[in-house]
């Protein structure tokens, strides 16, 4: 049989754990930006004319985030690659494995691998996605870069 102090202590610990879990879930799932506003997860300038960025957009649905990788090649053409649409919040950093491979890492896992020379994205589960390239002087990516 528990005495009154032990019972009270267990109630406080239980309530504290529930609040802590709710805060962690809220931080992990819910956005820092309003619905439909892109958020740059990471942005890497590879050289003077080449850059890559991972962008997530909160959808406000049961599929919380849409994730797209954008790539600007040396010719000035933007490419976009679909990554995921049923994602929770993405975290992590880009790094160069060599002059032709950029990887996106979260903790000890490689989540994305972009091959610059082939313009090929290997995504989660090693699926290969080929993007679409377009040349737009007023690309929406410029606005994303400015807000980062």
C-alpha positions in Angstrom: 0.0 0.0 0.0 1.4 3.4 -1.0 1.4 6.2 1.4 0.0 9.6 0.5 3.4 11.2 -0.3 4.5 8.4 -2.7 1.1 8.5 -4.4 1.3 12.3 -4.8 4.9 12.0 -6.1 3.9 9.4 -8.7 1.0 11.6 -9.9 3.4 14.6 -10.4 5.9 12.4 -12.3 3.2 11.0 -14.5 1.8 14.4 -15.4 5.3 15.8 -16.0 6.1 12.9 -18.4 2.9 13.4 -20.3 3.6 17.1 -20.7 7.2 16.4 -21.8 6.0 13.9 -24.4 3.4 16.3 -25.8 6.0 19.1 -26.1 8.4 16.7 -27.9 5.6 15.6 -30.3 4.5 19.1 -30.9 8.1 20.2 -31.7 8.8 17.2 -34.0 5.5 17.3 -36.0 4.3 20.9 -36.0 5.8 23.6 -38.1 7.8 26.7 -37.4 6.2 28.3 -40.5 2.5 28.7 -41.5 0.8 26.2 -43.8 2.2 26.3 -47.3 5.3 28.4 -46.5 8.5 26.7 -47.5 11.2 26.2 -44.9 14.9 25.5 -45.8 16.1 22.5 -43.8 19.7 23.0 -45.1 21.4 24.9 -47.9 24.9 24.1 -49.3 26.8 26.2 -51.8 29.1 23.8 -53.6 31.1 26.3 -55.6 30.5 29.7 -57.1 27.6 28.7 -59.4 26.3 25.5 -57.8 24.1 25.1 -54.8 21.7 22.6 -53.3 18.9 23.0 -50.7 16.4 20.8 -49.0 13.0 22.5 -48.5 10.1 21.3 -46.4 6.6 22.7 -46.5 4.0 22.1 -43.8 0.7 20.9 -45.4 -1.6 21.0 -42.4 -2.9 17.5 -43.2 -2.3 14.0 -42.0 0.7 14.0 -44.3 2.4 16.8 -42.5 5.3 17.8 -44.8 6.2 17.8 -48.4 9.9 17.6 -48.9 11.7 18.7 -52.1 15.4 19.0 -53.0 16.4 21.9 -55.2 19.6 22.1 -57.1 21.1 25.0 -59.1 23.7 23.8 -61.6 26.6 25.8 -63.0 24.5 26.7 -66.1 22.0 28.6 -64.0 19.2 26.0 -64.3 17.1 25.1 -61.3 16.2 21.5 -60.7 13.6 20.1 -58.3 13.5 16.6 -57.0 10.5 15.1 -55.1 11.7 13.5 -51.8 8.7 12.8 -49.7 5.1 13.9 -49.0 4.2 11.8 -45.9 7.1 13.0 -43.9 7.4 14.3 -40.4 9.9 17.2 -39.8 13.3 16.7 -41.5 16.5 17.6 -39.7 20.1 17.2 -40.8 23.0 18.6 -42.8 24.4 18.3 -46.2 28.0 17.3 -46.7 30.3 16.6 -49.7 31.5 13.0 -49.9 33.6 13.9 -53.0 33.4 16.5 -55.8 30.4 14.7 -57.4 28.3 13.4 -54.4 26.4 15.4 -51.8 24.8 13.5 -49.0 22.2 14.6 -46.5 22.8 13.2 -43.0 20.6 13.0 -39.9 22.5 11.6 -36.9 24.3 8.5 -38.2 21.9 7.9 -41.1 22.4 9.0 -44.7 18.9 10.0 -45.9 19.7 11.4 -49.3 22.5 11.1 -51.8 22.7 13.5 -54.8 25.0 12.7 -57.7 25.9 16.0 -59.3 27.4 14.7 -62.5 24.4 12.5 -63.2 21.8 14.9 -61.7 20.4 11.8 -59.9 18.9 11.7 -56.4 18.9 8.5 -54.4 16.3 9.0 -51.6 15.0 7.2 -48.6 14.9 3.4 -49.1 17.4 3.8 -52.0 14.7 4.8 -54.5 16.0 6.8 -57.4 14.2 10.0 -58.4 14.9 11.9 -61.5 14.0 15.6 -61.2 12.8 18.2 -63.6 15.0 21.1 -64.7 13.8 24.4 -65.8 15.4 27.8 -66.3 13.5 30.6 -64.6 15.1 33.9 -63.8 12.4 34.6 -61.1 12.5 31.1 -59.6 10.6 30.8 -56.3 13.8 29.4 -54.9 15.3 32.9 -54.9 12.7 33.9 -52.3 13.5 30.9 -50.2 17.2 31.6 -50.3 16.6 35.2 -49.3 14.6 34.1 -46.2 17.2 31.6 -45.0 
